[in-house]
Amino acid sequence: MSKKTTKYSSATIAGCCPSPVSAGKDGSVDIKLTATPGAKHNSILEIGEEVRVSIASPPVDGKANTELLRYLADVLGVKKSQVSLTKGQKSRDKVVTVSVGIVEEILQKLKQELK
């Protein structure tokens, strides 16, 4: 039986590790994450130095990126147009920018969705 490790962070993890959620430019919020496409369902797996997210869409023609943005908008309670992929179009390591919100509130919403 494997143990499920769960890492939480606020501004930093005991002063050692940076938070995956940070203030961006122009009042936006950046979320550093790793996406795993092709899962059975969308879920947040872990929150540590980055947010690990599984996406229920194949990595074909940008479908996983589109599903990732839709899922995050739903989790954060914002419009899809307020969530954009800033870095990592063709990589699993990504930076997503939310144009509205407060760092602490977004981190809290991500923690609530953690499975």
FENRA-V127754 format. One record per residue. N is the residue number from 0. RES is the residue in one letter. SS is DSSP state (hx for helix, st for strand, lp for the rest). NEAR is the number of other ideal C-beta (glycine too) atoms within 8 Angstrom. Layout:
{{N RES SS NEAR} {N RES SS NEAR}}
This chain:
{{0 M lp 2} {1 S lp 3} {2 K lp 4} {3 K lp 4} {4 T lp 5} {5 T lp 7} {6 K lp 8} {7 Y lp 7} {8 S lp 14} {9 S lp 8} {10 A lp 4} {11 T st 10} {12 I st 12} {13 A lp 5} {14 G lp 4} {15 C lp 5} {16 C st 9} {17 P st 7} {18 S lp 12} {19 P lp 14} {20 V st 12} {21 S st 10} {22 A st 7} {23 G lp 9} {24 K hx 4} {25 D hx 4} {26 G hx 6} {27 S lp 11} {28 V st 13} {29 D st 13} {30 I st 14} {31 K st 12} {32 L st 13} {33 T st 10} {34 A st 13} {35 T st 11} {36 P st 10} {37 G lp 9} {38 A lp 10} {39 K lp 3} {40 H lp 6} {41 N lp 9} {42 S st 9} {43 I st 12} {44 L st 9} {45 E st 10} {46 I st 14} {47 G lp 10} {48 E lp 8} {49 E lp 9} {50 V st 13} {51 R st 12} {52 V st 15} {53 S st 11} {54 I st 14} {55 A lp 9} {56 S lp 11} {57 P lp 7} {58 P lp 7} {59 V lp 6} {60 D lp 3} {61 G lp 7} {62 K hx 10} {63 A hx 14} {64 N hx 11} {65 T hx 9} {66 E hx 12} {67 L hx 15} {68 L hx 13} {69 R hx 9} {70 Y hx 11} {71 L hx 13} {72 A hx 12} {73 D hx 7} {74 V hx 10} {75 L hx 12} {76 G lp 5} {77 V lp 9} {78 K lp 6} {79 K hx 7} {80 S hx 4} {81 Q hx 9} {82 V st 14} {83 S st 7} {84 L st 12} {85 T st 9} {86 K st 8} {87 G lp 11} {88 Q lp 7} {89 K lp 3} {90 S lp 7} {91 R lp 8} {92 D st 9} {93 K st 15} {94 V st 11} {95 V st 14} {96 T st 13} {97 V st 15} {98 S lp 7} {99 V lp 7} {100 G lp 9} {101 I lp 6} {102 V hx 11} {103 E hx 7} {104 E hx 8} {105 I hx 14} {106 L hx 14} {107 Q hx 8} {108 K hx 11} {109 L hx 15} {110 K hx 9} {111 Q hx 6} {112 E hx 9} {113 L st 10} {114 K lp 5}}
